[in-house]
Each structure stands twice: as structure tokens, then as C-alpha cells.
Amino acid sequence: MDIIGIFRSAPVHKVLSETESKISASAKNMMLALKSVKNDANAKGIKVERMYEKTESSARKLIKNTARGDIKAALKDVKVYEKRSGKLFENIGNPFYKANISVAERERLFITTSLYKLHYKN
């Protein structure tokens, strides 16, 4: 998936290249932080493994809708991702991943803020 081109094809919203690169970097960091807990999620059992899969699916859907320029759908996806990632990170509970979890949440917050700015700008 081409995360770098998240807003490149956005038909309705014109995004400055600086904003585009920041959002792309945030999306990359969010996915990397999420993937860093995959092995621990798998080790915790089938329930937590499914939570991870659903969270990753939500993140991919968020990136896909953002790439399409569908800001309203992306905002809904952010809410779903936030809910699922919160439950996942709560169940992981490994202090080793605390920094990665913080990165994922910070990047999600940045993406959410950027999407809201774009949504209310137009």
C-alpha cells in the first residue's frame, strides 16, 4: 500500500505538500508502531490476535479512505481505529511496548486533527 500518496489523489481537497508529507509520515509511524505489537498479540491468544487483526484492518481502511479523499469516511474510520486500538493496547499490557503504543496514539491524533482541519476548511 502506498502510504506516501495518501492525499495525492484527493479530488476535493487540495493539501499542501508539507501537510501531505507530515500526514504520510504519521501514517507510516502509526502502522509501524501497530505492527511492533503483532508478535505479542499473537502470543496472548486468539482473542487478542483477532483484536490486532481488526485494529490493523481499521488502520488500513483509514489509510484507504484518506487516499481516496473521502474525509468523512476517514473520520469515521479514525473513531473505529481509536476504539479498537485502545482495547488492543489495553490487553497487550506489556510495558516494553509503552513507547510504541504512545507513538501510535500520537500519530492517530495528528491524523485526526489534520482530517478535521481539512473537513471543516471546505
C-alpha positions as CSV (number, residue, x, y, z in Angstrom):
1,M,0.0,0.0,0.0
2,D,1.4,3.4,-1.0
3,I,1.1,5.3,2.3
4,I,3.2,8.2,0.9
5,G,0.5,9.1,-1.6
6,I,-2.3,9.4,1.0
7,F,-3.7,12.7,-0.2
8,R,-2.1,12.8,-3.7
9,S,-5.3,11.8,-5.4
10,A,-7.7,13.7,-3.2
11,P,-10.2,15.2,-5.7
12,V,-11.9,17.7,-3.4
13,H,-9.2,18.8,-1.0
14,K,-6.0,20.5,-2.0
15,V,-3.4,19.7,0.5
16,L,-0.1,21.5,0.8
17,S,2.9,19.3,0.2
18,E,4.2,20.0,3.7
19,T,0.9,18.7,5.2
20,E,0.9,15.8,2.9
21,S,4.4,14.7,3.9
22,K,3.5,15.1,7.6
23,I,0.4,13.0,7.3
24,S,2.2,10.4,5.3
25,A,5.0,10.2,7.9
26,S,2.3,9.9,10.6
27,A,0.6,7.1,8.8
28,K,3.8,5.2,8.4
29,N,4.7,5.6,12.0
30,M,1.3,4.6,13.2
31,M,1.4,1.4,11.1
32,L,5.0,0.6,12.3
33,A,4.0,1.1,15.9
34,L,1.0,-1.1,15.4
35,K,3.0,-3.8,13.7
36,S,5.5,-3.8,16.5
37,V,2.9,-5.3,18.9
38,K,1.8,-8.1,16.5
39,N,4.0,-10.8,17.9
40,D,2.9,-10.0,21.5
41,A,-0.7,-10.0,20.4
42,N,-0.3,-13.4,18.7
43,A,1.4,-14.8,21.9
44,K,-1.6,-13.6,24.1
45,G,-4.0,-15.9,22.4
46,I,-6.7,-16.0,19.8
47,K,-8.8,-13.2,21.3
48,V,-6.0,-10.6,21.4
49,E,-4.8,-11.8,17.9
50,R,-8.3,-11.1,16.5
51,M,-8.2,-7.7,18.2
52,Y,-4.9,-7.0,16.4
53,E,-6.3,-8.1,13.1
54,K,-9.4,-5.9,13.5
55,T,-7.2,-2.9,14.5
56,E,-4.9,-3.4,11.6
57,S,-7.9,-3.6,9.3
58,S,-9.3,-0.4,10.7
59,A,-5.9,1.4,10.1
60,R,-5.7,0.1,6.5
61,K,-9.3,1.2,5.9
62,L,-8.5,4.7,7.3
63,I,-5.5,5.0,5.0
64,K,-7.5,3.8,2.0
65,N,-10.4,6.2,2.5
66,T,-7.9,9.0,3.1
67,A,-6.1,8.2,-0.1
68,R,-9.5,8.4,-1.9
69,G,-10.1,11.8,-0.5
70,D,-13.2,10.6,1.4
71,I,-12.6,12.7,4.5
72,K,-16.0,11.9,6.1
73,A,-15.4,8.1,5.9
74,A,-11.8,8.6,7.1
75,L,-13.1,10.5,10.2
76,K,-15.4,7.5,10.9
77,D,-12.5,5.1,10.4
78,V,-10.4,7.1,12.9
79,K,-13.1,6.7,15.6
80,V,-13.2,2.9,14.9
81,Y,-9.4,2.7,14.9
82,E,-9.2,4.6,18.2
83,K,-11.7,2.3,19.9
84,R,-10.1,-0.9,18.6
85,S,-6.5,0.2,19.2
86,G,-7.4,1.3,22.7
87,K,-8.8,-2.2,23.5
88,L,-5.8,-3.9,21.9
89,F,-3.2,-1.9,23.7
90,E,-5.0,-2.4,27.0
91,N,-5.0,-6.1,26.5
92,I,-1.3,-6.2,25.4
93,G,-0.3,-4.6,28.7
94,N,3.4,-5.2,28.1
95,P,5.4,-2.2,29.4
96,F,8.1,-2.9,26.7
97,Y,5.6,-1.6,24.1
98,K,4.6,1.5,26.0
99,A,6.7,3.8,23.8
100,N,5.3,2.2,20.6
101,I,1.8,2.5,21.8
102,S,2.3,6.2,22.6
103,V,3.7,6.7,19.1
104,A,0.7,5.0,17.5
105,E,-1.7,7.1,19.6
106,R,0.2,10.4,18.9
107,E,0.2,9.7,15.2
108,R,-3.5,8.8,15.2
109,L,-4.2,12.1,17.0
110,F,-2.2,14.0,14.4
111,I,-4.0,12.3,11.5
112,T,-7.4,13.0,13.2
113,T,-6.5,16.7,13.7
114,S,-5.4,17.0,10.1
115,L,-8.6,15.4,8.8
116,Y,-10.8,17.6,10.9
117,K,-8.9,20.7,9.6
118,L,-9.5,19.6,6.0
119,H,-13.1,18.7,6.7
120,Y,-14.0,22.0,8.2
121,K,-11.9,24.0,5.9
122,N,-14.3,23.2,3.0
